[in-house]
């Protein structure tokens, strides 16, 4: 059995959930691996990010979001309200605030010491529901998906823009 690992980065936006079609990167990684038959695992190492499989919708909102992703956002907002105050969720509690404030790079997480920058409990819950990993079959050196299926990486944390990683492992023959 052969094993091939790769990591790529994605830029996310502040103020909205950021969805990125990662299907082209996954196909390239399979090609580079030389594996013809096996499995591909994709994983987000970030606790506010998820990966999932969905149809490409072709329609976009005025904000530039694919219609199925806008619908997913609306459904998630119904079951997971936006984190708009310290009272919306139990998370983050005082111990978490203090832990982050003690980090050497605390300013990256708390610009100007603003604790509101940690109000992302909604993002953690959404990522937990959607899931941080996916597997897909590799057949004949390509993803085993139909013509309308695409893989997406999403960062539900709206607090700031970031550079995120997607880790991929391809294994097989």
C-alpha positions in Angstrom: 0.0 0.0 0.0 1.2 3.5 -0.9 0.6 6.6 1.2 0.7 10.2 0.1 0.2 13.3 2.3 -0.3 16.9 1.4 -1.4 20.2 3.0 -2.7 23.3 1.3 -3.9 26.6 2.6 -7.0 28.7 2.1 -7.8 32.3 2.8 -11.0 33.1 4.7 -13.0 36.3 5.1 -14.1 38.2 8.2 -17.8 38.9 8.7 -19.2 35.8 7.0 -18.8 32.0 6.8 -16.2 31.4 4.0 -16.8 28.4 1.7 -14.1 27.3 -0.7 -14.4 24.6 -3.4 -11.4 22.3 -2.7 -12.3 19.8 -5.4 -9.5 21.0 -7.8 -6.9 20.8 -5.1 -8.0 17.2 -4.2 -7.9 16.1 -7.8 -4.4 17.5 -8.1 -3.2 15.7 -5.0 -4.6 12.4 -6.2 -2.8 12.9 -9.5 0.5 13.7 -7.7 0.1 10.7 -5.5 0.1 8.2 -8.4 -2.5 6.2 -6.5 -5.1 4.6 -8.9 -7.4 2.8 -6.4 -7.8 3.7 -2.7 -9.2 6.3 -0.4 -8.6 10.0 0.2 -9.1 11.6 3.6 -9.5 15.3 4.0 -9.3 16.9 7.4 -9.5 20.4 8.8 -7.3 20.8 11.9 -9.2 23.9 12.9 -12.1 23.7 15.4 -14.3 26.3 13.6 -13.9 24.7 10.2 -15.5 21.8 8.4 -15.3 19.9 5.2 -18.3 18.5 3.3 -19.6 17.1 0.0 -22.4 18.9 -1.8 -23.8 19.6 -5.2 -22.5 22.7 -7.1 -25.6 24.9 -7.2 -24.8 27.3 -10.1 -26.9 30.0 -8.5 -25.4 32.8 -6.3 -26.8 35.3 -3.8 -26.1 39.0 -4.2 -23.3 38.5 -1.7 -21.6 36.0 -4.0 -22.5 32.8 -2.0 -23.7 29.7 -3.7 -27.4 29.2 -3.1 -27.0 25.8 -1.3 -24.4 27.3 1.0 -26.7 30.3 1.7 -29.5 27.9 2.5 -27.1 25.9 4.8 -26.2 29.1 6.6 -29.9 30.0 7.1 -30.6 26.5 8.5 -27.6 26.6 10.9 -28.6 30.1 12.1 -32.0 28.7 13.0 -30.5 26.0 15.2 -27.3 27.9 16.2 -27.9 31.6 16.8 -25.1 34.1 16.1 -22.8 34.7 19.0 -23.6 38.3 19.6 -23.0 38.7 23.3 -21.2 37.2 26.3 -24.6 35.7 27.3 -25.4 34.0 24.0 -23.4 30.9 25.0 -21.5 29.6 28.0 -18.4 29.5 25.9 -16.0 31.2 26.3 -15.9 31.3 30.0 -13.6 33.3 32.3 -10.9 30.5 32.4 -10.8 30.5 28.5 -10.5 34.3 28.3 -7.6 34.1 30.9 -5.9 31.3 29.0 -6.0 33.2 25.7 -4.8 36.4 27.4 -1.7 34.5 28.7 -0.6 33.3 25.3 2.5 35.0 23.8 0.4 35.8 20.7 -2.7 36.9 22.5 -3.0 40.0 20.4 -3.7 37.8 17.4 -6.8 36.5 19.1 -7.8 39.5 21.1 -7.0 42.7 19.1 -6.7 45.6 21.5 -7.6 43.2 24.3 -11.2 43.0 23.0 -12.8 39.8 24.4 -15.6 40.0 21.9 -13.1 38.6 19.4 -13.6 35.2 21.1 -17.4 35.3 20.6 -17.3 32.4 18.1 -19.2 29.7 19.9 -21.6 29.5 17.0 -18.7 28.7 14.7 -17.5 25.9 16.9 -21.0 24.4 17.1 -21.6 24.6 13.3 -18.3 23.0 12.6 -19.0 20.2 15.0 -22.4 19.5 13.4 -21.0 19.6 9.8 -17.8 17.6 10.6 -14.1 18.2 10.2 -13.3 15.3 7.9 -14.5 13.4 4.8 -13.4 10.3 3.0 -13.8 9.6 -0.7 -13.1 6.7 -3.0 -10.3 6.9 -5.5 -11.0 4.9 -8.7 -8.8 5.0 -11.8 -6.7 7.8 -10.4 -9.6 10.2 -9.7 -12.2 11.1 -7.1 -15.0 8.6 -7.1 -17.8 11.3 -7.4 -20.4 12.2 -9.9 -20.3 15.2 -12.2 -22.3 17.5 -9.8 -20.6 16.7 -6.5 -18.0 19.0 -5.1 -16.0 19.1 -1.8 -16.0 22.3 0.2 -14.0 23.6 3.1 -15.8 26.1 5.2 -14.7 28.4 8.0 -17.7 29.4 10.2 -15.6 31.8 12.3 -16.7 35.3 11.2 -14.5 37.2 13.7 -11.5 37.8 11.4 -9.9 36.7 8.2 -7.4 33.9 8.4 -5.2 31.5 6.5 -6.5 28.0 7.1 -5.0 24.5 6.3 -6.6 21.5 4.8 -4.7 18.2 5.4 -5.1 15.4 2.9 -4.0 11.8 3.0 -4.3 9.5 0.0 -3.7 5.8 0.5 -4.1 2.8 -1.8 -2.4 1.1 -4.8 
